[in-house]
Structures are given as C-alpha cells and as structure tokens.
Amino acid sequence: MARGNSGARRGQGVPNLLIVLALVAALAGLVIYAATSSNTTTSAPATPATSPAKPPLGPLGDLARRTPGDPLAVGRADAPVTMVIFSDYRCPFCAKFSRDTEPTLRAKYVDTGKLRMEWRDFPIFGDQSVQAASAARAAGRQGKFWEFNRALYAAAPDKGHPDLPPDRLLAFAREAGVPDLERFQQDTKSPALLQEVQNDLNEGSSLGVTSTPAFSVNGHPMLGAQPVELFEQRIEQSLAGLS
C-alpha cells in the first residue's frame, strides 16, 4: 500500500511540472513580445533630463539705433562702424573696459569720426544694478550720462560687485557735474526710465546675451573685457569692409 501511494504522488508531480514549465514559457513569450513591440511602435520623444545648452552668441545684425542727440551714445550718427555695448554698473569687467579700453577707442576712432558707441543697459546683478542704470539715464536727461558712467566705473573695485545705494548714486551725480540734483533724484525713480532699462534688458536677452560686458561691432559679437588690440582689429576689419 505504501508503494502505491508513493507512485500516485510521483504521477501527480509530472502534470505539476508541466504546468510550471508552460507558465515559464508563456511569461518568456510575453517578455519577447513586449520587447519586439517597443522597437516597432512609434512613441513621443522623451523629454531630455536637461535643457539643451544655449548656442554661443552669433552674428547680431545691425543693432545701432543711430538716433541723433541720443544721450546714451557718443560719436557721429553716420559713423561707418558702430559698437553697441551691453553692460551692468556692478560688473567688474565692465568697469575694466570703461577704464582700460574705452578711452583708447574713443581717442583713436570716435574722435576721428570712424566709430559710434551706443549704450545698452543689461542689469543682471540685482536691484542695485537696475537703480544705477536708471540713475545714469537720469544724469543723461541733464547731459551728463557719460560723466556719470565714468565716475561710477572709476570707483568700482577690481573684483566683486560694488554697493550702490541711493546716497552713493547721488554722490556720483554730484561728481559728474549733474546741475540739478533734486531733479536727478526724482528722475532716478521715473517709471519711464525704468521701462527703458527693461527694454534694453529684453533686447539683449532676446539676442542671447547672458553676461556682461557684451559688444556688437557692426553686428559681430565680442564678449568680455578683451584686450584693446582685439577691439581695434575688429574695428579695422569693419572699416576695410571685411565684415
């Protein structure tokens, strides 16, 4: 009797084993089908984990406004070469350009009628950058934009971002020779001037400007406080019609 029971149990084990093997085979088939289907089915592209890098600043086109009497420009309105400057008053490299490079370019090209420089505000270092930009424009309403600009940059540190509270901006206006300081303080808060600053910032951002200083010399981009020789080379190429 014992042997009969053992044989029965062995007889039951065979079907159970076949069932298990069938289930394994079916599962494997599903896996293969799923893999095959994923290779043949069109699906939406996956969202990248990170945004693609913004391309480097390319040819900018003619950005010059050439507005006669523009207080934020210097040089003949019909000069053959224009340099559009995107800058921030709290940027140490912008100050370096103002102190070390701009005077040479003015003497060699602006004063001889070959170059026109046009300013664009690109305030990226906080509210004080915006307020300084508005203050410079307020000085410009009284014919002292570039004097204010130079006074501020002359006092800027070689590294880091200067602190530019309202009382210091007023001191720069006084140093620049702004005649009506009360009007200057009122104009600094002008919504119209703040909007002009914002318009410049929007323009630069739409062009791909992300840092300061940034320049467009007859539409050719130059980034950073480059040596004066590189600016001279680009200007000379533009004058020779090579751009």
Phi, psi and chi 1 to 4 in degrees:
 res  aa     phi    psi   chi1   chi2   chi3   chi4
   1 MET       -  -38.7  -67.3  -67.5  -64.9      -
   2 ALA   -63.0  -41.5      -      -      -      -
   3 ARG   -66.5  -37.1  -77.2 -166.3  -61.4  -89.0
   4 GLY   -61.0  -43.0      -      -      -      -
   5 ASN   -63.4  -39.3  -69.9  -20.4      -      -
   6 SER   -65.4  -41.7  175.8      -      -      -
   7 GLY   -63.2  -38.1      -      -      -      -
   8 ALA   -62.8  -41.0      -      -      -      -
   9 ARG   -65.8  -37.8  -75.5 -165.9  -64.2  -90.1
  10 ARG   -67.1  -36.4  -76.9 -163.1  -60.1  -89.1
  11 GLY   -64.7  -34.8      -      -      -      -
  12 GLN   -73.3  -26.5  -66.5  171.7   -3.3      -
  13 GLY   -69.5  -30.6      -      -      -      -
  14 VAL   -64.7  -49.7  173.3      -      -      -
  15 PRO   -59.4  -39.4  -22.6   33.3      -      -
  16 ASN   -60.5  -42.1  -69.1  -20.1      -      -
  17 LEU   -64.7  -40.3  177.7   59.3      -      -
  18 LEU   -64.0  -37.7  -68.3  176.0      -      -
  19 ILE   -63.4  -45.0  -68.4  171.2      -      -
  20 VAL   -60.4  -45.4  171.3      -      -      -
  21 LEU   -62.9  -38.0  -69.8  175.5      -      -
  22 ALA   -65.0  -41.2      -      -      -      -
  23 LEU   -63.4  -41.6  -70.0  174.3      -      -
  24 VAL   -62.5  -43.1  170.1      -      -      -
  25 ALA   -64.3  -41.5      -      -      -      -
  26 ALA   -63.3  -42.2      -      -      -      -
  27 LEU   -62.5  -42.7 -179.9   59.7      -      -
  28 ALA   -62.5  -38.8      -      -      -      -
  29 GLY   -63.3  -40.4      -      -      -      -
  30 LEU   -63.0  -40.4  -71.3  173.4      -      -
  31 VAL   -63.0  -45.3  170.4      -      -      -
  32 ILE   -63.8  -41.1  -66.3  172.2      -      -
  33 TYR   -62.9  -42.8  173.7   78.5      -      -
  34 ALA   -63.4  -41.8      -      -      -      -
  35 ALA   -64.9  -42.1      -      -      -      -
  36 THR   -65.8  -41.7  -56.1      -      -      -
  37 SER   -63.3  -38.4  -61.3      -      -      -
  38 SER   -66.5  -25.4   64.4      -      -      -
  39 ASN   -81.7  -18.1  -71.0  -26.4      -      -
  40 THR  -111.7  -10.2   58.0      -      -      -
  41 THR   -94.3  131.2  -57.1      -      -      -
  42 THR   -79.2  133.5  -58.7      -      -      -
  43 SER  -136.0  163.2   59.7      -      -      -
  44 ALA   -66.6  143.6      -      -      -      -
  45 PRO   -63.4  145.8   22.6  -32.8      -      -
  46 ALA   -71.4  146.6      -      -      -      -
  47 THR   -71.6  127.9  -57.1      -      -      -
  48 PRO   -63.4  149.3   21.3  -31.5      -      -
  49 ALA   -65.8  -33.4      -      -      -      -
  50 THR  -130.3  153.0   57.4      -      -      -
  51 SER   -68.4  144.1  -59.5      -      -      -
  52 PRO   -62.0  146.7   21.6  -31.6      -      -
  53 ALA   -63.6  140.6      -      -      -      -
  54 LYS   -69.1  134.6 -179.2  173.2  -75.1 -171.4
  55 PRO   -64.3  155.0   22.8  -32.9      -      -
  56 PRO   -62.9  155.5   22.7  -33.2      -      -
  57 LEU   -58.5  121.0 -161.0   61.9      -      -
  58 GLY  -102.1 -170.7      -      -      -      -
  59 PRO   -52.0  134.2  -26.6   35.7      -      -
  60 LEU  -101.5  -13.2  -59.5  175.3      -      -
  61 GLY    78.6 -176.8      -      -      -      -
  62 ASP   -83.3  105.9 -174.3    6.0      -      -
  63 LEU   -94.3   -9.9  -57.7 -179.2      -      -
  64 ALA   -65.3  137.7      -      -      -      -
  65 ARG   -91.0  -30.8  -63.1  168.2 -176.8  165.3
  66 ARG    53.6   38.6  -62.9 -176.9 -179.7  -86.7
  67 THR   -78.2  119.3  -55.0      -      -      -
  68 PRO   -59.7  136.0  -22.5   34.1      -      -
  69 GLY    76.3    9.7      -      -      -      -
  70 ASP   -62.7  118.3 -177.7   -1.7      -      -
  71 PRO   -69.1  -15.5   24.8  -33.5      -      -
  72 LEU   -97.5   17.0  -84.3   64.3      -      -
  73 ALA  -131.7  155.2      -      -      -      -
  74 VAL  -139.9  138.8   61.5      -      -      -
  75 GLY   108.4  163.6      -      -      -      -
  76 ARG   -60.2  139.8  -74.0  170.8   35.5 -168.7
  77 ALA   -65.2  -25.0      -      -      -      -
  78 ASP  -105.6   23.0   61.3  -12.6      -      -
  79 ALA   -59.7  144.7      -      -      -      -
  80 PRO   -67.5  -23.3   21.7  -32.3      -      -
  81 VAL  -124.9  137.6 -177.7      -      -      -
  82 THR  -121.1  143.1   59.2      -      -      -
  83 MET  -121.4  114.6  172.8 -175.3  -76.3      -
  84 VAL   -96.6  127.9  175.8      -      -      -
  85 ILE  -114.0  118.9  -53.5  168.1      -      -
  86 PHE   -98.3  120.0  -69.7   89.6      -      -
  87 SER  -147.4  161.2 -164.2      -      -      -
  88 ASP  -128.2  134.7 -175.8  -50.8      -      -
  89 TYR   -72.2  -10.6  -74.3  105.4      -      -
  90 ARG  -106.7   12.6  -59.6 -174.8   68.9 -140.3
  91 CYS   -93.5  119.3  162.9      -      -      -
  92 PRO   -64.9  -30.6   21.9  -31.8      -      -
  93 PHE   -75.2  -29.2  -62.1  105.5      -      -
  94 CYS   -66.5  -39.7  -59.6      -      -      -
  95 ALA   -64.2  -38.5      -      -      -      -
  96 LYS   -62.6  -43.6  178.4  176.4  175.5   58.3
  97 PHE   -61.1  -44.5  171.8   82.1      -      -
  98 SER   -61.2  -40.4  174.8      -      -      -
  99 ARG   -82.1  -41.2  -66.7 -168.6  -61.0 -106.9
 100 ASP   -99.0  -28.5  -60.1  -14.5      -      -
 101 THR  -113.6  -44.8  -55.5      -      -      -
 102 GLU   -56.1  -44.3 -176.5 -174.9  -42.0      -
 103 PRO   -58.3  -39.5  -25.3   36.0      -      -
 104 THR   -65.4  -43.6  -60.4      -      -      -
 105 LEU   -67.5  -35.2  -61.4 -178.2      -      -
 106 ARG   -63.4  -49.9  -80.8 -171.6  178.8 -124.2
 107 ALA   -64.8  -40.1      -      -      -      -
 108 LYS   -83.1  -33.5 -171.0  171.2 -178.1  177.9
 109 TYR  -122.4  -43.1  -62.6  106.8      -      -
 110 VAL   -68.8  -48.7  175.0      -      -      -
 111 ASP   -67.3  -18.6  -66.0  -12.8      -      -
 112 THR   -98.3    7.3   57.8      -      -      -
 113 GLY    81.0   10.1      -      -      -      -
 114 LYS   -93.0  -22.2  -60.7  174.3 -178.2  176.6
 115 LEU  -134.2  139.7  177.2   67.5      -      -
 116 ARG  -119.3  131.2  175.8  178.5  176.1   84.3
 117 MET  -105.9  131.0  -68.6 -179.1  172.2      -
 118 GLU  -125.0  130.5  -64.5 -170.1    1.1      -
 119 TRP   -87.7  141.7 -179.5  -90.5      -      -
 120 ARG  -132.2  129.4  -58.1  -73.7 -168.9  -86.0
 121 ASP   -76.5  132.6  -73.7  -54.3      -      -
 122 PHE  -137.1   71.1 -159.0   73.5      -      -
 123 PRO   -77.4  110.0   27.8  -32.5      -      -
 124 ILE  -121.0    2.6   55.2  176.4      -      -
 125 PHE  -113.5   40.6  -65.0  113.3      -      -
 126 GLY    99.2 -177.0      -      -      -      -
 127 ASP   -61.2  -35.1  -70.0  -19.3      -      -
 128 GLN   -65.2  -31.6  -73.5 -167.4   -7.3      -
 129 SER   -63.8  -41.9  -68.1      -      -      -
 130 VAL   -65.0  -45.5  175.1      -      -      -
 131 GLN   -64.6  -38.2  -67.1  -58.0  -41.0      -
 132 ALA   -64.6  -40.5      -      -      -      -
 133 ALA   -62.8  -42.1      -      -      -      -
 134 SER   -66.2  -38.0 -178.7      -      -      -
 135 ALA   -64.7  -40.4      -      -      -      -
 136 ALA   -62.7  -39.1      -      -      -      -
 137 ARG   -68.5  -34.7  -71.9  172.9  179.7  -93.5
 138 ALA   -63.3  -40.2      -      -      -      -
 139 ALA   -64.4  -36.1      -      -      -      -
 140 GLY   -63.9  -28.9      -      -      -      -
 141 ARG   -64.8  -19.6  -77.7 -172.7  170.9 -178.8
 142 GLN  -111.7   21.1  -59.5 -173.0   49.3      -
 143 GLY    75.8   21.2      -      -      -      -
 144 LYS  -127.1   31.5  -64.9  -66.1 -176.4  179.5
 145 PHE   -62.0  -54.2  171.7   81.0      -      -
 146 TRP   -69.4  -30.9  -69.5  103.3      -      -
 147 GLU   -65.1  -42.5  -70.2   83.0   -4.6      -
 148 PHE   -64.9  -45.3 -178.2   93.9      -      -
 149 ASN   -54.6  -49.8 -179.5  -65.4      -      -
 150 ARG   -68.4  -38.4  -73.6 -167.0  -66.0  -89.2
 151 ALA   -63.1  -41.7      -      -      -      -
 152 LEU   -66.6  -48.0 -167.1  155.4      -      -
 153 TYR   -68.3  -31.1  -81.8  138.7      -      -
 154 ALA   -63.5  -29.0      -      -      -      -
 155 ALA   -94.3   -0.5      -      -      -      -
 156 ALA   -73.4  145.9      -      -      -      -
 157 PRO   -72.4  159.4   28.4  -35.0      -      -
 158 ASP   -68.9  -27.3  -67.7  -26.5      -      -
 159 LYS  -133.3  154.0  -63.4 -179.8  180.0  179.9
 160 GLY    79.5  179.8      -      -      -      -
 161 HIS  -111.4  123.4  -49.9  -61.0      -      -
 162 PRO   -68.3  152.9   26.8  -35.3      -      -
 163 ASP   -84.7  124.3 -169.8   29.1      -      -
 164 LEU  -127.1   68.5  -61.9  174.7      -      -
 165 PRO   -72.1  168.3   28.1  -35.2      -      -
 166 PRO   -56.0  -38.2  -28.2   35.9      -      -
 167 ASP   -67.0  -31.1   58.9  -20.7      -      -
 168 ARG   -74.3  -37.2 -164.4  166.6 -173.2 -151.6
 169 LEU   -62.3  -38.5  -63.6  176.1      -      -
 170 LEU   -63.8  -38.7  178.5   61.1      -      -
 171 ALA   -64.0  -39.2      -      -      -      -
 172 PHE   -65.8  -37.8  -74.2  129.4      -      -
 173 ALA   -63.1  -40.6      -      -      -      -
 174 ARG   -64.0  -43.9 -174.8  178.3  -66.6  109.3
 175 GLU   -64.3  -35.2 -179.6 -178.7  -13.2      -
 176 ALA   -76.5   -9.1      -      -      -      -
 177 GLY    84.1   24.6      -      -      -      -
 178 VAL   -63.5  121.3  175.3      -      -      -
 179 PRO   -70.9  -40.7   19.8  -29.5      -      -
 180 ASP  -111.3   95.3 -170.8  -21.4      -      -
 181 LEU   -73.3  -29.9  -66.1  177.5      -      -
 182 GLU   -66.0  -43.7 -176.9  176.2   -9.8      -
 183 ARG   -63.9  -38.9  176.7 -170.5  168.5 -168.3
 184 PHE   -56.9  -46.9  165.4   80.7      -      -
 185 GLN   -63.7  -37.5  -70.8  179.2  -67.2      -
 186 GLN   -68.2  -44.3  -67.4  173.4  -10.4      -
 187 ASP   -66.9  -29.8  -73.7  -15.2      -      -
 188 THR   -58.1  -30.9  -64.0      -      -      -
 189 LYS   -93.8    7.1  -56.9  173.5 -175.9  177.4
 190 SER   -64.4  125.8  164.4      -      -      -
 191 PRO   -59.2  -32.1  -23.8   34.3      -      -
 192 ALA   -65.8  -41.5      -      -      -      -
 193 LEU   -69.4  -40.6  -68.4 -172.4      -      -
 194 LEU   -61.2  -35.7  -70.0  171.2      -      -
 195 GLN   -69.0  -36.6 -174.5   59.5   54.0      -
 196 GLU   -62.4  -40.8  -69.9  175.7    8.3      -
 197 VAL   -62.1  -44.9  173.1      -      -      -
 198 GLN   -62.9  -37.7 -176.3   63.7   49.2      -
 199 ASN   -62.6  -42.0  -68.7  -17.1      -      -
 200 ASP   -63.1  -43.0  -82.1    2.5      -      -
 201 LEU   -61.7  -41.7 -178.5   62.4      -      -
 202 ASN   -63.7  -40.9  -67.2  -16.3      -      -
 203 GLU   -62.0  -49.1  178.2 -171.8   17.2      -
 204 GLY   -61.4  -42.3      -      -      -      -
 205 SER   -62.7  -39.5  -62.1      -      -      -
 206 SER   -66.9  -24.3   69.5      -      -      -
 207 LEU   -85.7  -13.1  -65.2  168.1      -      -
 208 GLY   101.4    9.1      -      -      -      -
 209 VAL   -69.6  130.3  175.5      -      -      -
 210 THR  -127.8   -8.7   57.7      -      -      -
 211 SER  -146.5  166.9   61.3      -      -      -
 212 THR  -127.2  152.5   53.4      -      -      -
 213 PRO   -78.2  153.1   31.1  -35.8      -      -
 214 ALA  -132.0  143.4      -      -      -      -
 215 PHE  -131.8  151.7  -52.4   87.4      -      -
 216 SER  -126.6  113.0  170.5      -      -      -
 217 VAL  -106.1  104.3 -179.2      -      -      -
 218 ASN    50.3   38.7  -89.3   19.3      -      -
 219 GLY    90.6   -5.9      -      -      -      -
 220 HIS   -96.4  126.0  -70.2  -93.6      -      -
 221 PRO   -76.6  144.0   28.4  -33.9      -      -
 222 MET  -137.1  133.0  -63.6 -175.1   69.4      -
 223 LEU  -117.3  135.8  -57.3  178.0      -      -
 224 GLY    87.2  169.6      -      -      -      -
 225 ALA   -80.7   75.2      -      -      -      -
 226 GLN   -70.0  160.1  -57.1  -71.2  -17.2      -
 227 PRO   -58.7  149.0  -23.5   33.2      -      -
 228 VAL   -58.7  -30.7   66.3      -      -      -
 229 GLU   -61.3  -33.9  -68.0   80.9   10.0      -
 230 LEU   -70.6  -37.4  -67.4 -176.3      -      -
 231 PHE   -66.4  -41.9  -73.2  101.0      -      -
 232 GLU   -61.8  -41.6  -68.9  175.6  -27.1      -
 233 GLN   -60.9  -45.5  179.4 -178.3    2.0      -
 234 ARG   -65.7  -40.9  169.1   49.2   61.1 -170.8
 235 ILE   -65.0  -42.6  -68.2  169.6      -      -
 236 GLU   -63.8  -39.4  -68.6  -68.0  -16.3      -
 237 GLN   -63.4  -40.1  -71.2  173.5  -17.9      -
 238 SER   -66.1  -40.2  -62.4      -      -      -
 239 LEU   -65.6  -32.2  -72.7  170.8      -      -
 240 ALA   -83.8    1.5      -      -      -      -
 241 GLY    75.0   23.3      -      -      -      -
 242 LEU   -91.7   -0.2  -59.3  177.8      -      -
 243 SER  -106.1      -   59.8      -      -      -
